[in-house]
Amino acid sequence: MARESGMKVTHLLNILNEDGRTSCTHGLSSDLMQAQARSMGIPLIQLVTNGFRYEADFKKCLEELHKQGVEGGIFGNGDVERQWIDSVCREVGIAAHLPLEGMTKDRILREFISRGFEAIIVTTRADVMGEEWLGRKLDAAFLRDWDEIRREKKISRAAEAGAYHTTVLGGPAFKKNLEIVESNKVLQDGFWYLNILKVE
């Protein structure tokens, strides 16, 4: 979408927990995200922070990027609070772009799949989906099965956020698709995680 709009992506940014090894909220390893960035050929910035310093550290990072000539940020989270993003970006002098804003989750997923991207399930809420869903490919069959679970458990569209999370392993933006060669499954604080230990 960025390419179609004429924007050039010069950096990727992800937020790591203070351990510097895992991403905030999703628990993905920093090594996995580095492998994704290498496959896309785009430099990755990994910002280590915590909940107390998050906003200040995030602003500082954006300010540094702005000094290097970055004019805007693309935020892919459809659930993100627009007002907060606009405020932060305005303070540092860059434009906020939210290409998924206004799109339903179903439309985003179906377009993502139709464009040839490959993603798998890496986190599930244990009270909604069991460990057997971890590692499953995000495709039309998954969407059908997810709709069935949603109906059976009476999960509303508004309440489904956070039921599962994915990570991308390949697609049009990748020079080479990644393959998981070592992983394990972990249950922690009511969530199942696919702990990806090694990719090639």
Backbone as CSV, one residue per row, in Angstrom:
resi,resn,N_x,N_y,N_z,CA_x,CA_y,CA_z,C_x,C_y,C_z
1,MET,0.821,-1.204,0.000,0.000,0.000,0.000,0.858,1.258,0.000
2,ALA,1.971,1.203,0.748,2.864,2.361,0.784,3.430,2.620,-0.599
3,ARG,3.833,1.539,-1.277,4.422,1.681,-2.605,3.391,2.237,-3.587
4,GLU,2.138,1.752,-3.474,1.087,2.194,-4.376,0.782,3.671,-4.202
5,SER,0.970,4.187,-2.988,0.659,5.596,-2.721,1.838,6.502,-3.057
6,GLY,2.950,5.917,-3.486,4.119,6.715,-3.840,5.075,6.949,-2.691
7,MET,4.766,6.413,-1.518,5.652,6.576,-0.366,6.750,5.517,-0.394
8,LYS,7.924,5.897,0.075,9.044,4.966,0.151,9.307,4.629,1.622
9,VAL,9.309,3.340,1.933,9.582,2.895,3.304,11.088,2.791,3.482
10,THR,11.633,3.627,4.379,13.088,3.676,4.578,13.540,2.932,5.828
11,HIS,12.630,2.759,6.789,12.960,2.082,8.044,11.757,1.282,8.528
12,LEU,12.044,0.230,9.276,11.022,-0.487,10.036,11.299,-0.225,11.509
13,LEU,10.251,-0.163,12.297,10.409,0.098,13.730,9.561,-0.881,14.521
14,ASN,10.176,-1.521,15.502,9.368,-2.326,16.418,9.815,-2.059,17.848
15,ILE,8.894,-2.301,18.771,9.119,-1.994,20.178,9.420,-3.283,20.935
16,LEU,10.534,-3.290,21.653,10.938,-4.460,22.439,10.743,-4.196,23.931
17,ASN,10.477,-5.281,24.663,10.458,-5.199,26.117,11.864,-4.871,26.623
18,GLU,11.946,-4.560,27.899,13.238,-4.162,28.466,14.295,-5.253,28.388
19,ASP,13.856,-6.517,28.220,14.857,-7.588,28.089,15.603,-7.503,26.758
20,GLY,15.043,-6.716,25.811,15.679,-6.555,24.502,15.577,-7.779,23.615
21,ARG,14.832,-8.789,24.066,14.752,-10.044,23.315,13.381,-10.314,22.712
22,THR,12.334,-9.697,23.260,10.974,-9.979,22.784,10.193,-8.687,22.544
23,SER,9.255,-8.773,21.611,8.438,-7.608,21.285,7.362,-7.385,22.343
24,CYS,6.981,-6.124,22.522,5.900,-5.796,23.449,4.612,-6.463,22.971
25,THR,3.857,-6.966,23.884,2.529,-7.581,23.712,2.526,-8.917,22.980
26,HIS,3.277,-9.070,21.889,3.172,-10.303,21.117,4.202,-11.356,21.485
27,GLY,5.268,-10.956,22.158,6.269,-11.912,22.606,7.114,-12.520,21.498
28,LEU,7.171,-11.874,20.333,7.993,-12.390,19.235,9.465,-12.067,19.493
29,SER,10.338,-12.956,19.066,11.761,-12.738,19.329,12.320,-11.635,18.432
30,SER,13.287,-10.905,18.978,13.929,-9.845,18.200,14.654,-10.438,16.994
31,ASP,15.159,-11.674,17.142,15.851,-12.336,16.030,14.916,-12.562,14.847
32,LEU,13.668,-12.960,15.136,12.690,-13.177,14.067,12.445,-11.889,13.297
33,MET,12.271,-10.797,14.023,11.990,-9.523,13.354,13.186,-9.024,12.557
34,GLN,14.384,-9.313,13.026,15.581,-8.969,12.259,15.623,-9.777,10.958
35,ALA,15.239,-11.056,11.040,15.207,-11.901,9.838,14.168,-11.394,8.852
36,GLN,13.017,-10.956,9.341,11.984,-10.390,8.472,12.507,-9.145,7.763
37,ALA,13.163,-8.266,8.510,13.694,-7.027,7.929,14.755,-7.318,6.878
38,ARG,15.639,-8.284,7.170,16.681,-8.643,6.189,16.045,-9.158,4.903
39,SER,14.998,-9.967,5.051,14.337,-10.524,3.873,13.647,-9.450,3.049
40,MET,13.242,-8.367,3.697,12.619,-7.253,2.979,13.648,-6.238,2.496
41,GLY,14.865,-6.318,3.026,15.906,-5.378,2.625,15.690,-3.972,3.151
42,ILE,15.068,-3.865,4.339,14.787,-2.559,4.938,15.409,-2.515,6.328
43,PRO,16.165,-1.464,6.674,16.777,-1.377,8.009,15.725,-1.411,9.115
44,LEU,16.031,-2.118,10.196,15.111,-2.253,11.325,15.662,-1.542,12.554
45,ILE,14.818,-0.722,13.170,15.141,-0.098,14.451,14.349,-0.839,15.514
46,GLN,15.039,-1.317,16.552,14.369,-2.007,17.650,14.497,-1.150,18.909
47,LEU,13.390,-0.559,19.308,13.355,0.360,20.439,13.057,-0.408,21.720
48,VAL,13.998,-0.407,22.656,13.829,-1.076,23.949,13.243,-0.076,24.937
49,THR,12.100,-0.424,25.535,11.441,0.500,26.461,10.552,-0.280,27.420
50,ASN,9.774,0.464,28.218,8.776,-0.167,29.088,7.526,0.702,29.112
51,GLY,6.511,0.250,29.826,5.236,0.966,29.840,5.337,2.386,30.363
52,PHE,6.246,2.632,31.292,6.373,3.967,31.880,7.055,4.945,30.924
53,ARG,8.039,4.461,30.175,8.818,5.335,29.289,8.345,5.297,27.839
54,TYR,7.353,4.472,27.558,6.986,4.168,26.170,6.804,5.421,25.317
55,GLU,5.939,6.332,25.752,5.644,7.500,24.922,6.871,8.383,24.733
56,ALA,7.611,8.631,25.805,8.799,9.487,25.711,9.852,8.861,24.803
57,ASP,10.074,7.561,24.957,11.073,6.883,24.120,10.632,6.836,22.659
58,PHE,9.339,6.622,22.444,8.788,6.563,21.090,8.962,7.919,20.391
59,LYS,8.648,8.989,21.094,8.811,10.340,20.527,10.272,10.615,20.189
60,LYS,11.166,10.241,21.097,12.601,10.468,20.878,13.078,9.737,19.623
61,CYS,12.586,8.515,19.442,12.952,7.717,18.268,12.438,8.381,16.986
62,LEU,11.180,8.845,17.010,10.607,9.511,15.842,11.336,10.821,15.539
63,GLU,11.723,11.544,16.577,12.466,12.799,16.379,13.785,12.541,15.663
64,GLU,14.474,11.476,16.053,15.747,11.127,15.423,15.533,10.763,13.953
65,LEU,14.478,10.015,13.683,14.173,9.656,12.289,13.833,10.899,11.471
66,HIS,13.109,11.825,12.089,12.752,13.072,11.401,14.001,13.871,11.032
67,LYS,14.991,13.872,11.934,16.254,14.568,11.657,16.975,13.943,10.467
68,GLN,16.736,12.636,10.247,17.369,11.927,9.137,16.580,12.067,7.833
69,GLY,15.485,12.834,7.882,14.724,13.091,6.664,13.416,12.323,6.526
70,VAL,13.058,11.542,7.532,11.786,10.809,7.480,10.642,11.800,7.675
71,GLU,9.683,11.776,6.758,8.598,12.760,6.779,7.286,12.226,7.343
72,GLY,7.167,10.906,7.478,5.918,10.345,7.980,6.099,8.939,8.506
73,GLY,5.082,8.464,9.202,5.079,7.104,9.719,3.820,6.380,9.292
74,ILE,3.962,5.110,8.933,2.812,4.290,8.549,2.515,3.359,9.711
75,PHE,1.307,3.457,10.232,0.901,2.666,11.386,-0.154,1.658,10.938
76,GLY,0.167,0.374,11.105,-0.688,-0.662,10.554,-1.755,-1.178,11.478
77,ASN,-1.711,-0.819,12.744,-2.672,-1.345,13.693,-4.016,-0.666,13.507
78,GLY,-5.009,-1.432,13.052,-6.329,-0.863,12.828,-7.041,-0.477,14.101
79,ASP,-6.586,-0.997,15.253,-7.247,-0.705,16.526,-6.577,0.450,17.280
80,VAL,-5.511,0.991,16.692,-4.761,2.023,17.400,-5.617,3.281,17.550
81,GLU,-5.379,4.029,18.628,-6.137,5.249,18.860,-5.578,6.370,17.987
82,ARG,-6.365,6.809,17.045,-5.919,7.809,16.065,-5.476,9.110,16.736
83,GLN,-6.219,9.517,17.738,-5.918,10.788,18.393,-4.509,10.785,18.994
84,TRP,-4.122,9.648,19.626,-2.799,9.559,20.242,-1.701,9.583,19.175
85,ILE,-1.893,8.813,18.116,-0.896,8.776,17.033,-0.738,10.156,16.401
86,ASP,-1.856,10.812,16.105,-1.794,12.151,15.508,-1.044,13.123,16.408
87,SER,-1.325,13.041,17.710,-0.694,13.949,18.667,0.818,13.745,18.725
88,VAL,1.235,12.486,18.814,2.663,12.170,18.894,3.386,12.612,17.624
89,CYS,2.818,12.283,16.474,3.459,12.641,15.202,3.518,14.148,15.004
90,ARG,2.454,14.836,15.379,2.426,16.298,15.235,3.525,16.943,16.070
91,GLU,3.723,16.412,17.287,4.756,16.971,18.176,6.154,16.865,17.585
92,VAL,6.421,15.795,16.842,7.772,15.606,16.289,7.865,16.081,14.836
93,GLY,6.752,16.539,14.270,6.794,17.135,12.939,6.717,16.171,11.776
94,ILE,6.109,14.995,12.000,5.929,14.073,10.881,4.440,13.785,10.681
95,ALA,4.104,13.268,9.508,2.707,12.952,9.193,2.390,11.518,9.603
96,ALA,1.167,11.298,10.083,0.717,9.955,10.458,-0.145,9.385,9.335
97,HIS,0.187,8.190,8.890,-0.588,7.503,7.845,-1.133,6.203,8.415
98,LEU,-2.454,6.033,8.367,-3.100,4.814,8.840,-3.919,4.225,7.697
99,PRO,-3.275,3.481,6.795,-3.972,2.991,5.594,-5.101,2.006,5.878
100,LEU,-5.125,1.411,7.068,-6.171,0.436,7.384,-7.384,1.076,8.054
101,GLU,-7.271,2.359,8.357,-8.357,3.038,9.047,-9.645,2.979,8.229
102,GLY,-10.728,2.613,8.892,-12.028,2.554,8.224,-12.311,1.230,7.544
103,MET,-11.302,0.355,7.450,-11.503,-0.952,6.825,-11.900,-1.965,7.887
104,THR,-12.824,-2.863,7.558,-13.180,-3.916,8.502,-12.037,-4.924,8.579
105,LYS,-11.979,-5.644,9.706,-10.926,-6.642,9.877,-11.038,-7.724,8.804
106,ASP,-12.272,-8.118,8.483,-12.467,-9.148,7.452,-11.910,-8.701,6.105
107,ARG,-12.156,-7.456,5.759,-11.664,-6.944,4.477,-10.144,-6.900,4.463
108,ILE,-9.552,-6.454,5.570,-8.086,-6.392,5.665,-7.492,-7.782,5.475
109,LEU,-8.047,-8.765,6.184,-7.507,-10.126,6.116,-7.643,-10.712,4.718
110,ARG,-8.817,-10.538,4.115,-9.042,-11.124,2.786,-8.151,-10.468,1.732
111,GLU,-7.946,-9.158,1.851,-7.061,-8.472,0.900,-5.616,-8.900,1.111
112,PHE,-5.218,-9.036,2.371,-3.872,-9.487,2.727,-3.585,-10.853,2.099
113,ILE,-4.536,-11.777,2.248,-4.375,-13.128,1.701,-4.353,-13.098,0.178
114,SER,-5.252,-12.319,-0.412,-5.350,-12.282,-1.884,-4.107,-11.690,-2.531
115,ARG,-3.357,-10.856,-1.802,-2.139,-10.244,-2.341,-0.938,-11.187,-2.272
116,GLY,-1.140,-12.356,-1.664,-0.075,-13.354,-1.654,0.843,-13.336,-0.450
117,PHE,0.445,-12.647,0.613,1.256,-12.660,1.825,1.025,-13.964,2.584
118,GLU,2.059,-14.409,3.292,1.970,-15.629,4.095,2.200,-15.280,5.556
119,ALA,1.227,-15.630,6.381,1.327,-15.361,7.819,0.834,-16.577,8.586
120,ILE,1.281,-16.676,9.833,0.835,-17.769,10.698,0.367,-17.204,12.037
121,ILE,-0.416,-18.006,12.760,-0.899,-17.624,14.075,0.225,-17.861,15.085
122,VAL,0.541,-16.831,15.891,1.628,-16.956,16.865,1.170,-16.761,18.308
123,THR,-0.022,-16.192,18.511,-0.561,-15.991,19.852,-2.064,-16.209,19.825
124,THR,-2.595,-16.904,20.836,-4.044,-17.050,20.973,-4.446,-16.849,22.428
125,ARG,-5.632,-16.323,22.606,-6.191,-16.239,23.952,-6.679,-17.629,24.319
126,ALA,-6.171,-18.184,25.405,-6.421,-19.584,25.743,-7.891,-19.904,25.981
127,ASP,-8.684,-18.927,26.409,-10.103,-19.195,26.645,-10.918,-19.184,25.358
128,VAL,-10.277,-18.844,24.249,-10.972,-18.798,22.955,-10.429,-19.853,22.004
129,MET,-9.095,-19.981,21.925,-8.455,-20.884,20.975,-7.313,-21.632,21.654
130,GLY,-7.215,-22.938,21.410,-6.196,-23.759,22.045,-4.856,-23.702,21.330
131,GLU,-3.903,-24.432,21.885,-2.541,-24.435,21.346,-2.471,-25.004,19.935
132,GLU,-3.471,-25.805,19.528,-3.451,-26.413,18.194,-3.550,-25.374,17.071
133,TRP,-3.958,-24.153,17.421,-4.050,-23.093,16.412,-2.698,-22.454,16.130
134,LEU,-1.755,-22.597,17.040,-0.438,-21.973,16.867,0.278,-22.570,15.657
135,GLY,0.834,-21.699,14.837,1.553,-22.139,13.640,0.658,-22.328,12.433
136,ARG,-0.652,-22.209,12.628,-1.570,-22.410,11.512,-1.489,-21.244,10.533
137,LYS,-1.563,-21.550,9.253,-1.475,-20.530,8.213,-2.748,-19.682,8.178
138,LEU,-2.551,-18.398,7.980,-3.676,-17.477,7.827,-4.152,-17.553,6.374
139,ASP,-5.232,-18.280,6.148,-5.755,-18.451,4.799,-7.283,-18.521,4.847
140,ALA,-7.910,-18.807,3.716,-9.370,-18.829,3.638,-9.959,-19.888,4.575
141,ALA,-9.279,-21.041,4.694,-9.765,-22.103,5.580,-9.738,-21.642,7.038
142,PHE,-8.680,-20.926,7.420,-8.610,-20.396,8.781,-9.762,-19.435,9.033
143,LEU,-10.031,-18.536,8.080,-11.097,-17.552,8.263,-12.448,-18.230,8.440
144,ARG,-12.689,-19.315,7.697,-13.947,-20.058,7.850,-14.041,-20.681,9.235
145,ASP,-12.951,-21.292,9.697,-12.946,-21.928,11.018,-13.073,-20.886,12.132
146,TRP,-12.440,-19.748,11.938,-12.516,-18.669,12.931,-13.946,-18.147,13.028
147,ASP,-14.621,-18.008,11.899,-16.022,-17.575,11.914,-16.885,-18.552,12.706
148,GLU,-16.590,-19.833,12.574,-17.348,-20.854,13.300,-17.128,-20.736,14.809
149,ILE,-15.877,-20.537,15.210,-15.570,-20.352,16.634,-16.267,-19.106,17.165
150,ARG,-16.208,-18.063,16.378,-16.818,-16.795,16.796,-18.314,-16.966,17.043
151,ARG,-18.967,-17.734,16.170,-20.408,-17.975,16.344,-20.673,-18.871,17.552
152,GLU,-19.896,-19.947,17.674,-20.098,-20.899,18.776,-19.910,-20.236,20.138
153,LYS,-18.883,-19.402,20.253,-18.564,-18.778,21.542,-19.206,-17.405,21.691
154,LYS,-20.007,-17.033,20.674,-20.728,-15.744,20.715,-19.781,-14.569,20.959
155,ILE,-18.706,-14.538,20.169,-17.729,-13.453,20.258,-18.142,-12.342,19.298
156,SER,-18.385,-11.175,19.831,-18.788,-10.053,18.983,-17.592,-9.531,18.205
157,ARG,-17.869,-8.766,17.148,-16.786,-8.166,16.356,-15.922,-7.261,17.232
158,ALA,-16.562,-6.554,18.144,-15.818,-5.625,19.000,-14.940,-6.364,20.004
159,ALA,-15.392,-7.555,20.437,-14.677,-8.285,21.483,-13.593,-9.207,20.945
160,GLU,-13.504,-9.339,19.619,-12.557,-10.318,19.066,-11.108,-9.828,19.049
161,ALA,-10.885,-8.516,19.220,-9.522,-7.977,19.205,-8.688,-8.658,20.276
162,GLY,-7.533,-9.166,19.894,-6.649,-9.816,20.840,-6.877,-11.306,20.987
163,ALA,-7.885,-11.856,20.289,-8.140,-13.301,20.370,-6.985,-14.071,19.751
164,TYR,-6.387,-13.494,18.708,-5.206,-14.117,18.107,-4.346,-13.049,17.452
165,HIS,-3.069,-13.363,17.319,-2.125,-12.476,16.630,-1.316,-13.301,15.640
166,THR,-0.814,-12.632,14.635,-0.081,-13.320,13.563,1.293,-12.686,13.360
167,THR,2.131,-13.385,12.608,3.364,-12.780,12.115,3.514,-13.179,10.653
168,VAL,4.152,-12.315,9.872,4.288,-12.535,8.429,5.630,-13.198,8.141
169,LEU,5.581,-14.248,7.323,6.801,-14.981,6.968,7.167,-14.845,5.492
170,GLY,6.286,-14.263,4.694,6.604,-14.131,3.274,5.541,-13.352,2.530
171,GLY,5.831,-13.100,1.264,4.895,-12.363,0.415,5.600,-11.397,-0.506
172,PRO,4.831,-10.542,-1.183,5.394,-9.631,-2.190,6.511,-8.726,-1.684
173,ALA,6.487,-8.357,-0.407,7.515,-7.453,0.131,8.797,-8.181,0.511
174,PHE,8.778,-9.512,0.480,9.925,-10.307,0.904,10.740,-10.782,-0.299
175,LYS,12.059,-10.720,-0.168,12.918,-11.272,-1.215,12.910,-12.796,-1.143
176,LYS,12.747,-13.312,0.081,12.715,-14.754,0.307,11.809,-15.035,1.494
177,ASN,10.912,-16.029,1.333,10.032,-16.395,2.438,10.833,-17.078,3.547
178,LEU,10.436,-16.825,4.782,11.117,-17.414,5.923,10.473,-18.749,6.290
179,GLU,11.292,-19.652,6.821,10.800,-20.955,7.261,11.196,-21.177,8.712
180,ILE,10.220,-21.564,9.533,10.500,-21.845,10.944,11.126,-23.225,11.047
181,VAL,12.305,-23.308,11.661,12.978,-24.599,11.797,13.013,-25.081,13.252
182,GLU,12.734,-24.169,14.185,12.704,-24.578,15.591,11.744,-23.674,16.364
183,SER,10.830,-24.297,17.123,9.872,-23.525,17.911,9.304,-24.396,19.026
184,ASN,8.666,-23.759,19.991,7.898,-24.490,20.993,6.695,-23.659,21.410
185,LYS,5.771,-24.298,22.131,4.533,-23.632,22.534,4.552,-23.384,24.031
186,VAL,4.137,-22.169,24.414,4.200,-21.759,25.815,2.845,-21.177,26.230
187,LEU,2.356,-21.597,27.398,1.134,-21.025,27.975,1.527,-20.073,29.094
188,GLN,1.113,-18.811,28.953,1.505,-17.814,29.957,0.427,-16.748,30.082
189,ASP,0.000,-16.498,31.323,-0.973,-15.444,31.633,-2.226,-15.519,30.761
190,GLY,-2.698,-16.732,30.520,-3.941,-16.898,29.771,-3.797,-16.843,28.266
191,PHE,-2.561,-16.854,27.763,-2.322,-16.827,26.323,-1.386,-17.964,25.925
192,TRP,-1.645,-18.538,24.758,-0.708,-19.471,24.142,0.212,-18.694,23.210
193,TYR,1.505,-18.979,23.289,2.493,-18.336,22.420,3.270,-19.376,21.641
194,LEU,3.505,-19.082,20.362,4.440,-19.894,19.581,5.797,-19.215,19.719
195,ASN,6.673,-19.844,20.467,8.010,-19.307,20.707,8.914,-19.722,19.550
196,ILE,9.146,-18.815,18.621,9.937,-19.120,17.428,11.421,-18.954,17.751
197,LEU,12.137,-20.047,17.740,13.538,-20.042,18.176,14.521,-19.866,17.024
198,LYS,14.130,-20.341,15.828,15.055,-20.256,14.691,14.283,-20.240,13.379
199,VAL,14.684,-19.342,12.493,14.098,-19.309,11.137,15.226,-19.304,10.116
200,GLU,14.908,-19.750,8.925,15.889,-19.717,7.820,15.249,-19.093,6.596
